[in-house]
Amino acid sequence: MSDLSLALWSIPLLLGLVLLRMPIALAMIVVGAGGGIAILGTPAMVLNQLKTLSYGTFSTYSFSIVPLFLLMGQFATLSGMSQALFRAAEAFLGHRRGGVAMSAVGACAGFGAICGSSLATAATMGQVALSELRRYGYSGALSTATLAAGGTLGILIPPSVILVIFAILAEQNVEKLFVAALVPGLLAAGGYMLTIALWMRISPGAAAVKPRVAWRARWRALGAIWPVAVLFVAVVGGIYAGIFTPTEAAAVGAAGTALAALAAGRLNRATLGEAILATAQATAMIFLIVLGAGLYNNFLALARLPQEAAAWIGGQAVSPWAVLWIVLVMYLVFGCVMDSLSMILLTVPIVYPIVATLDFGLGPDEFGLWFGILVLIAVEVGLITPPVGMNLFIINRLDARTPIGQTYRGVLPFVASDLLRVAVLVAFPGLTLWLVRILG
């Protein structure tokens, strides 16, 4: 069997191991190491490669941003900012049809701006908003679907851990990626709110309407979220203004959220230890997946799969736009069986060199930003796509009364909103790039 054939057969083998519930990191290590041994002919070369890969990857300064953003999310959860965000959004939107659900989406967008993790956003806002949704008669399907979809804003609204990983893999500018993600993130939040409004129009009796809040109370609720605004401006604004590097901004954000948690009286020795332990566990999980993906992608590079695939596609009379849509559909399908981080780490080193050679009428830098946001949105859809949408399971565990089947059906309109947004951003790249062009 040729090296190229070996690489091609490794893909269904890897997916098969994942479907058999082998942890994705272990599956990539097993397949990558096995393929490397088959090509190099000796385990010693693969073990030496593993040693140099581990040091070369994790000694990279850029990766230090990951635990810092994760720690920032832990402190943000402790600080009570999630409750303040939900109360502020509810004060302005709660009196509308579907307003409490819309408030949950708005609060998820705000929390995503200081968290950077989809799962953390979904879990935190689920604990905050689920009881209020139930109080006003929202069905289990609409409640859980809203919170699962809203949680995806945690990786789209900057700062985002997944965006940082993509930037490292594709050698893109983190600052510009954060700016490029802002408009699509706001479009996502608006699309989810529109989906809720259409749901309520079709089923007017699906939930009760909350009484209107007086303007004095609205301004008071809005004033309570000033730490979120300050942290967002400090982190994202500081990065783009050149005041901080992304890693320094993450450290500033972690320190700021820690101070907010301390001021709220929720940070003590016990909760600090829990936050650090949770951050260490999440970082270890991410880094193990990074190592597995690196080993597997080294095997594919030895087999020259990315180069051969790029040459083959370049020799076909296929429109670049058709190739792009095939790639995005691939991400949507992979999202049904694989978590978002694994998808990014596994596919970007293979896919990006292929699509980067195609002509979309954009410069290399702008194409990298645009493609990165499209990939992020496709990954985001995977988080709420049955049967393995991670956000669906997170929310379902918080609401044991709602069968998972109802959550699956309830999330379909939100998936449709996401797919429509992907189509719009593919058709109009300027929507993603205009803020970068203005600020650049």
C-alpha positions as CSV (number, residue, x, y, z in Angstrom):
1,M,0.0,0.0,0.0
2,S,1.4,3.4,-0.9
3,D,1.9,6.1,1.7
4,L,-0.9,8.2,0.2
5,S,-3.4,5.3,0.3
6,L,-2.4,4.7,3.9
7,A,-3.2,8.3,4.7
8,L,-6.5,8.1,3.0
9,W,-7.5,4.9,4.8
10,S,-6.5,6.5,8.1
11,I,-9.4,9.0,7.9
12,P,-12.3,6.5,8.1
13,L,-10.3,4.5,10.7
14,L,-10.0,7.6,12.9
15,L,-13.6,8.4,12.5
16,G,-14.5,4.8,13.3
17,L,-12.5,4.9,16.5
18,V,-14.2,8.1,17.5
19,L,-17.7,6.6,16.9
20,L,-16.6,3.6,19.1
21,R,-16.2,6.2,21.9
22,M,-12.4,6.2,22.0
23,P,-11.3,9.7,23.2
24,I,-10.4,11.8,20.2
25,A,-6.9,12.6,21.5
26,L,-6.1,9.0,22.0
27,A,-7.5,8.0,18.6
28,M,-5.4,10.6,16.8
29,I,-2.3,9.5,18.8
30,V,-2.9,5.8,17.9
31,V,-3.6,6.4,14.2
32,G,-0.9,9.0,13.8
33,A,1.8,6.9,15.6
34,G,0.7,3.7,13.7
35,G,0.8,5.5,10.4
36,G,4.2,7.1,11.2
37,I,5.7,3.7,12.1
38,A,4.3,2.2,8.8
39,I,5.9,4.9,6.7
40,L,9.2,5.3,8.7
41,G,9.6,1.7,9.4
42,T,10.7,2.0,13.0
43,P,9.0,3.1,16.3
44,A,12.2,4.9,17.4
45,M,11.7,7.6,14.8
46,V,8.0,8.2,15.9
47,L,9.1,8.3,19.6
48,N,11.7,10.9,18.8
49,Q,9.2,12.8,16.7
50,L,6.8,12.7,19.7
51,K,9.4,14.1,22.0
52,T,10.3,17.0,19.7
53,L,6.7,17.7,18.9
54,S,5.7,17.9,22.5
55,Y,8.4,20.4,23.3
56,G,8.1,22.4,20.1
57,T,4.3,22.8,20.5
58,F,3.9,23.5,24.2
59,S,6.9,25.8,24.5
60,T,5.3,28.1,22.1
61,Y,4.4,31.4,23.8
62,S,1.2,31.8,21.9
63,F,-0.4,28.7,23.6
64,S,-0.1,30.4,27.0
65,I,-3.2,32.4,26.1
66,V,-5.4,29.3,26.3
67,P,-5.2,28.7,30.1
68,L,-5.4,32.5,30.8
69,F,-8.7,32.8,28.8
70,L,-10.0,29.7,30.5
71,L,-9.2,31.1,33.9
72,M,-10.9,34.3,32.9
73,G,-14.0,32.3,32.2
74,Q,-13.8,30.6,35.6
75,F,-13.5,33.9,37.4
76,A,-16.3,35.5,35.3
77,T,-18.6,32.7,36.4
78,L,-17.7,33.2,40.1
79,S,-18.1,37.0,39.9
80,G,-21.9,36.9,39.2
81,M,-21.6,38.8,35.9
82,S,-23.8,36.2,34.3
83,Q,-26.8,37.1,36.6
84,A,-26.2,40.8,36.0
85,L,-26.1,40.4,32.2
86,F,-29.3,38.4,32.2
87,R,-31.1,40.9,34.5
88,A,-30.0,43.8,32.3
89,A,-31.1,42.1,29.0
90,E,-34.4,41.0,30.7
91,A,-35.1,44.6,31.8
92,F,-35.0,45.8,28.2
93,L,-36.4,42.8,26.3
94,G,-38.4,40.8,28.8
95,H,-41.8,42.5,28.1
96,R,-41.7,41.4,24.5
97,R,-43.1,38.2,23.1
98,G,-40.4,35.7,23.7
99,G,-38.5,38.4,25.5
100,V,-37.1,36.2,28.3
101,A,-35.6,33.8,25.7
102,M,-34.2,36.8,23.8
103,S,-32.7,38.1,27.1
104,A,-31.0,34.8,27.5
105,V,-29.4,35.1,24.1
106,G,-28.3,38.7,24.8
107,A,-26.8,37.6,28.1
108,C,-25.0,34.7,26.4
109,A,-23.5,37.2,23.9
110,G,-22.3,39.4,26.8
111,F,-20.9,36.6,28.8
112,G,-19.2,35.2,25.7
113,A,-17.3,38.5,25.5
114,I,-15.6,37.7,28.8
115,C,-15.5,33.9,28.7
116,G,-14.3,32.6,25.3
117,S,-15.8,29.1,25.8
118,S,-19.1,27.8,24.4
119,L,-19.6,25.0,26.9
120,A,-18.9,27.4,29.8
121,T,-21.3,30.0,28.4
122,A,-24.1,27.4,27.9
123,A,-23.6,25.9,31.3
124,T,-23.4,29.2,33.2
125,M,-26.3,30.9,31.5
126,G,-28.4,27.7,31.7
127,Q,-28.1,27.8,35.5
128,V,-29.1,31.5,35.5
129,A,-31.9,31.7,32.9
130,L,-33.5,28.2,32.9
131,S,-35.7,28.8,36.0
132,E,-36.9,32.2,34.7
133,L,-37.8,30.7,31.4
134,R,-39.8,28.0,33.2
135,R,-41.4,30.6,35.4
136,Y,-43.0,32.3,32.4
137,G,-44.2,29.1,30.8
138,Y,-41.6,28.5,28.1
139,S,-41.6,25.0,26.8
140,G,-38.7,22.7,27.5
141,A,-37.9,22.5,23.8
142,L,-37.7,26.3,23.4
143,S,-35.9,26.9,26.7
144,T,-33.2,24.3,26.2
145,A,-32.7,25.0,22.5
146,T,-32.4,28.8,23.2
147,L,-29.7,28.3,25.8
148,A,-27.8,25.7,23.7
149,A,-27.8,28.0,20.7
150,G,-27.0,31.0,22.8
151,G,-24.0,29.2,24.3
152,T,-22.4,29.0,20.9
153,L,-21.8,32.7,21.1
154,G,-19.1,32.0,23.6
155,I,-16.7,30.9,20.8
156,L,-17.8,33.5,18.3
157,I,-18.0,36.7,20.3
158,P,-14.3,37.6,20.9
159,P,-12.2,36.7,22.8
160,S,-12.4,33.1,21.8
161,V,-10.1,30.2,22.6
162,I,-11.1,28.4,19.3
163,L,-10.2,31.5,17.3
164,V,-6.8,31.6,19.0
165,I,-6.2,27.9,18.1
166,F,-7.2,28.6,14.5
167,A,-4.9,31.6,14.3
168,I,-1.9,29.5,15.5
169,L,-2.6,26.7,13.0
170,A,-3.3,29.0,10.0
171,E,-0.6,31.6,11.0
172,Q,-3.2,34.3,11.1
173,N,-3.3,37.6,13.1
174,V,-5.2,37.0,16.4
175,E,-6.1,40.7,16.8
176,K,-7.6,40.9,13.3
177,L,-9.5,37.6,13.8
178,F,-11.1,39.0,16.9
179,V,-12.2,42.1,15.1
180,A,-13.5,40.1,12.1
181,A,-15.6,37.9,14.5
182,L,-17.5,40.8,16.0
183,V,-20.0,41.5,13.3
184,P,-20.8,37.8,12.5
185,G,-21.2,37.3,16.3
186,L,-23.7,40.1,16.5
187,L,-25.5,38.7,13.4
188,A,-25.7,35.4,15.2
189,A,-27.3,36.9,18.3
190,G,-29.7,38.9,16.1
191,G,-30.5,35.8,14.1
192,Y,-31.3,33.8,17.2
193,M,-33.6,36.5,18.6
194,L,-35.4,36.7,15.2
195,T,-35.8,32.9,15.4
196,I,-37.4,33.2,18.8
197,A,-39.7,36.0,17.5
198,L,-40.9,33.8,14.6
199,W,-41.4,30.9,17.0
200,M,-43.7,33.1,19.1
201,R,-45.5,34.4,16.1
202,I,-46.3,30.8,15.0
203,S,-47.2,29.8,18.6
204,P,-48.4,32.9,20.3
205,G,-49.4,31.1,23.5
206,A,-46.0,29.3,23.9
207,A,-45.0,31.6,26.8
208,A,-46.3,34.4,29.0
209,V,-45.1,38.0,28.6
210,K,-43.2,39.5,31.5
211,P,-44.4,42.9,32.8
212,R,-42.7,45.9,31.5
213,V,-39.8,47.2,33.7
214,A,-39.7,51.0,34.5
215,W,-36.9,53.0,32.9
216,R,-35.3,53.7,36.3
217,A,-34.9,50.0,37.0
218,R,-33.6,49.4,33.4
219,W,-30.8,52.0,33.9
220,R,-30.0,50.5,37.3
221,A,-29.7,47.0,35.7
222,L,-27.6,48.4,32.9
223,G,-25.3,50.1,35.3
224,A,-24.6,46.7,37.0
225,I,-22.9,45.3,34.0
226,W,-20.2,48.0,33.7
227,P,-17.4,45.5,34.7
228,V,-18.3,43.4,31.5
229,A,-18.0,46.5,29.3
230,V,-14.7,47.5,30.9
231,L,-13.2,44.1,30.6
232,F,-14.3,43.7,27.0
233,V,-12.8,47.1,26.0
234,A,-9.7,46.4,28.0
235,V,-9.1,42.9,26.4
236,V,-10.2,43.3,22.8
237,G,-9.6,47.0,22.6
238,G,-6.2,46.7,24.2
239,I,-5.2,44.0,21.8
240,Y,-6.2,45.9,18.7
241,A,-4.8,49.2,19.9
242,G,-1.4,47.6,20.4
243,I,-1.4,48.2,24.1
244,F,-1.3,44.5,24.9
245,T,-0.3,41.3,23.1
246,P,-3.1,38.7,23.1
247,T,-1.4,36.9,25.9
248,E,-1.0,40.0,28.0
249,A,-4.6,40.9,27.3
250,A,-5.7,37.5,28.5
251,A,-3.7,38.0,31.7
252,V,-5.3,41.4,32.2
253,G,-8.8,39.9,31.6
254,A,-8.1,37.1,34.1
255,A,-6.9,39.6,36.7
256,G,-9.9,41.9,36.0
257,T,-12.4,39.1,36.4
258,A,-10.6,37.9,39.6
259,L,-11.0,41.4,41.1
260,A,-14.7,41.4,40.1
261,A,-15.2,38.0,41.8
262,L,-13.3,39.3,44.9
263,A,-15.4,42.5,45.0
264,A,-18.6,40.3,44.8
265,G,-17.4,38.3,47.8
266,R,-17.2,35.1,45.8
267,L,-13.5,34.6,45.6
268,N,-11.8,32.9,48.5
269,R,-9.1,30.3,49.0
270,A,-11.6,27.4,48.3
271,T,-13.1,28.9,45.1
272,L,-9.7,30.1,43.9
273,G,-8.4,26.5,44.2
274,E,-11.5,25.2,42.4
275,A,-11.1,27.7,39.6
276,I,-7.4,26.9,39.1
277,L,-8.1,23.1,39.2
278,A,-10.9,23.4,36.6
279,T,-8.7,25.6,34.4
280,A,-5.8,23.0,34.7
281,Q,-8.1,20.1,33.8
282,A,-9.6,22.0,30.7
283,T,-6.1,23.1,29.6
284,A,-4.7,19.5,29.9
285,M,-7.6,18.2,27.8
286,I,-7.1,20.8,25.1
287,F,-3.3,20.3,25.1
288,L,-3.6,16.5,24.8
289,I,-5.9,17.0,21.8
290,V,-3.4,19.4,20.3
291,L,-0.6,16.9,20.8
292,G,-2.7,14.1,19.2
293,A,-3.6,16.3,16.2
294,G,0.0,17.3,15.8
295,L,1.1,13.7,15.6
296,Y,-1.6,12.7,13.2
297,N,-1.0,15.7,11.0
298,N,2.7,14.9,10.9
299,F,1.8,11.5,9.6
300,L,-0.4,13.0,6.9
301,A,2.5,15.4,6.0
302,L,4.9,12.4,5.7
303,A,2.3,10.8,3.3
304,R,2.0,14.1,1.4
305,L,-1.7,14.0,1.6
306,P,-2.3,17.8,1.9
307,Q,0.1,18.6,-1.0
308,E,-1.4,15.8,-3.2
309,A,-5.0,16.9,-2.4
310,A,-4.2,20.6,-3.2
311,A,-2.6,19.5,-6.5
312,W,-5.5,17.3,-7.4
313,I,-8.2,19.9,-6.6
314,G,-6.2,22.5,-8.5
315,G,-6.2,20.3,-11.6
316,Q,-9.9,19.9,-11.6
317,A,-12.3,22.1,-13.4
318,V,-14.2,22.9,-10.2
319,S,-15.3,26.3,-9.1
320,P,-13.5,27.6,-5.9
321,W,-16.9,28.4,-4.5
322,A,-18.0,24.7,-4.9
323,V,-14.8,23.6,-3.1
324,L,-15.6,26.1,-0.3
325,W,-19.1,24.8,0.1
326,I,-17.9,21.2,0.1
327,V,-15.5,22.1,2.9
328,L,-18.2,23.8,5.0
329,V,-20.6,20.9,4.5
330,M,-17.8,18.6,5.7
331,Y,-17.5,20.6,8.9
332,L,-21.3,20.4,9.4
333,V,-21.2,16.6,9.0
334,F,-18.1,16.2,11.3
335,G,-19.9,18.4,13.8
336,C,-22.5,15.6,14.3
337,V,-19.8,13.2,15.6
338,M,-16.9,15.3,16.8
339,D,-16.3,18.2,19.2
340,S,-15.3,21.7,17.9
341,L,-11.7,21.8,19.1
342,S,-10.9,18.4,17.6
343,M,-12.4,19.4,14.2
344,I,-10.3,22.5,14.1
345,L,-7.0,20.8,15.0
346,L,-7.6,17.8,12.8
347,T,-8.8,19.5,9.6
348,V,-7.3,23.0,9.4
349,P,-3.7,21.8,8.7
350,I,-5.2,19.7,5.8
351,V,-7.9,22.0,4.5
352,Y,-6.4,25.4,4.8
353,P,-3.5,24.9,2.4
354,I,-5.9,23.6,-0.2
355,V,-8.5,26.4,-0.1
356,A,-5.8,29.1,0.3
357,T,-4.5,28.3,-3.2
358,L,-8.0,29.1,-4.8
359,D,-9.0,32.4,-6.1
360,F,-11.9,34.1,-4.2
361,G,-11.0,37.7,-5.1
362,L,-9.4,38.4,-1.7
363,G,-5.8,38.9,-0.7
364,P,-4.1,36.1,1.4
365,D,-4.5,37.9,4.7
366,E,-8.2,38.8,4.1
367,F,-8.9,35.3,2.9
368,G,-7.4,33.8,6.0
369,L,-9.7,36.0,8.2
370,W,-12.8,35.4,6.2
371,F,-12.2,31.6,6.0
372,G,-11.4,31.4,9.7
373,I,-14.7,33.0,10.6
374,L,-16.6,30.7,8.2
375,V,-15.0,27.7,9.8
376,L,-15.7,29.0,13.3
377,I,-19.4,29.4,12.4
378,A,-19.5,25.9,10.9
379,V,-17.9,24.5,14.1
380,E,-20.4,26.5,16.1
381,V,-23.3,24.8,14.3
382,G,-21.8,21.5,15.1
383,L,-22.2,22.3,18.8
384,I,-26.0,22.3,18.5
385,T,-26.3,19.7,15.7
386,P,-27.7,16.3,16.8
387,P,-26.7,13.6,17.7
388,V,-23.5,14.8,19.4
389,G,-23.9,18.6,19.8
390,M,-22.1,19.2,23.0
391,N,-24.2,22.2,24.0
392,L,-27.4,20.1,23.7
393,F,-26.1,17.6,26.3
394,I,-24.9,20.4,28.6
395,I,-28.3,22.1,28.7
396,N,-30.2,18.8,28.9
397,R,-28.3,17.8,32.0
398,L,-29.4,21.1,33.6
399,D,-33.1,20.4,32.7
400,A,-33.7,16.7,33.3
401,R,-37.4,17.2,32.8
402,T,-37.0,17.9,29.1
403,P,-36.3,14.7,27.0
404,I,-33.3,15.1,24.7
405,G,-35.6,14.4,21.7
406,Q,-37.5,17.7,22.4
407,T,-34.2,19.6,22.6
408,Y,-33.2,18.1,19.2
409,R,-36.5,19.3,17.6
410,G,-36.4,22.6,19.3
411,V,-32.9,23.5,18.1
412,L,-33.6,22.9,14.4
413,P,-34.9,26.5,13.8
414,F,-31.7,27.8,15.3
415,V,-29.6,25.5,13.1
416,A,-31.5,26.9,10.1
417,S,-30.7,30.4,11.3
418,D,-27.0,29.5,11.4
419,L,-27.0,28.0,7.9
420,L,-28.7,31.1,6.5
421,R,-26.0,33.2,8.2
422,V,-23.2,31.0,6.7
423,A,-24.8,31.5,3.2
424,V,-24.9,35.3,3.7
425,L,-21.3,35.5,4.9
426,V,-20.1,33.4,2.0
427,A,-22.0,35.5,-0.5
428,F,-20.8,38.8,1.1
429,P,-17.3,38.5,2.5
430,G,-17.3,42.3,3.1
431,L,-19.7,41.7,6.1
432,T,-16.9,39.9,7.8
433,L,-14.0,42.2,6.6
434,W,-15.5,45.7,6.7
435,L,-14.6,46.4,10.3
436,V,-11.1,45.1,9.8
437,R,-10.7,47.3,6.8
438,I,-12.0,50.4,8.7
439,L,-9.7,49.8,11.7
440,G,-6.8,48.6,9.6
